[in-house]
């Protein structure tokens, strides 16, 4: 399973393409985001990927959760989006 790290400055279209590319190789992909801006970009990217995959008869399901990561020696809480692709 591939893990994508999303930042507040991430291009949502690039992240959406990365999600679709990862899902073409595996059934699951994770997106990790720390901070409100990063979570916003990750959710928008999932929405864009969903719309594109829906056109080809695929559906994605997202399970949100928390993740603890270390950034610059400090523990931070982030959001983990587990994205799963299924044929509709």
C-alpha positions as CSV (number, residue, x, y, z in Angstrom):
1,X,0.0,0.0,0.0
2,X,1.3,3.4,-1.0
3,X,1.4,6.3,1.4
4,X,0.9,9.8,0.0
5,X,1.9,12.8,2.1
6,X,-0.2,15.8,1.5
7,X,0.8,19.4,2.4
8,X,-1.2,22.6,2.5
9,X,0.7,23.7,-0.6
10,X,0.1,20.5,-2.5
11,X,-1.5,20.8,-5.9
12,X,-4.9,19.0,-5.6
13,X,-4.9,17.8,-9.2
14,X,-1.4,16.3,-8.8
15,X,-2.5,14.6,-5.6
16,X,-5.7,13.3,-7.3
17,X,-3.6,11.9,-10.1
18,X,-1.3,10.3,-7.5
19,X,-4.3,8.7,-5.8
20,X,-5.6,7.3,-9.1
21,X,-2.2,6.0,-10.1
22,X,-1.7,4.3,-6.8
23,X,-5.1,2.7,-7.0
24,X,-4.4,1.4,-10.4
25,X,-1.6,-0.7,-8.8
26,X,-3.2,-1.6,-5.5
27,X,-6.7,-1.7,-3.9
28,X,-5.7,0.7,-1.1
29,X,-3.8,3.9,-0.8
30,X,-3.3,6.1,2.3
31,X,-3.1,9.9,2.3
32,X,-1.5,11.5,5.4
33,X,-2.1,15.2,6.2
34,X,-1.0,17.3,9.1
35,X,-2.8,20.6,9.7
36,X,-6.1,22.0,8.5
37,X,-4.7,23.2,5.1
38,X,-3.2,19.8,4.3
39,X,-6.4,18.0,5.3
40,X,-8.4,20.4,3.1
41,X,-6.1,19.7,0.1
42,X,-6.3,15.9,0.7
43,X,-10.1,15.9,0.8
44,X,-10.4,18.0,-2.3
45,X,-8.0,15.6,-4.1
46,X,-10.1,12.6,-3.0
47,X,-13.2,14.3,-4.4
48,X,-11.5,15.0,-7.8
49,X,-10.2,11.4,-8.0
50,X,-13.6,10.1,-7.1
51,X,-15.2,12.0,-9.9
52,X,-12.7,10.8,-12.4
53,X,-12.8,7.2,-11.3
54,X,-16.6,7.2,-11.3
55,X,-16.7,7.9,-15.0
56,X,-14.8,4.6,-15.6
57,X,-17.2,2.6,-13.4
58,X,-15.1,2.5,-10.3
59,X,-16.1,3.7,-6.8
60,X,-13.8,4.8,-4.0
61,X,-14.5,4.6,-0.3
62,X,-12.6,6.6,2.3
63,X,-12.1,5.7,5.9
64,X,-10.7,8.7,8.0
65,X,-8.6,8.2,11.1
66,X,-5.9,9.8,13.2
67,X,-2.2,9.1,12.9
68,X,0.7,10.1,15.2
69,X,3.9,11.2,13.4
70,X,7.1,12.8,14.4
71,X,8.0,16.1,12.7
72,X,11.2,17.9,13.6
73,X,11.5,15.9,16.8
74,X,8.0,16.7,17.9
75,X,5.0,14.4,18.0
76,X,2.1,15.6,15.8
77,X,-1.4,14.3,15.3
78,X,-2.5,14.1,11.7
79,X,-5.3,12.7,9.6
80,X,-5.0,9.4,7.7
81,X,-7.4,8.8,4.8
82,X,-7.5,5.2,3.8
83,X,-8.8,5.2,0.2
84,X,-10.1,1.9,-1.3
85,X,-11.2,1.4,-4.9
86,X,-14.0,-1.1,-5.9
87,X,-15.8,-1.8,-9.1
88,X,-19.4,-0.5,-9.0
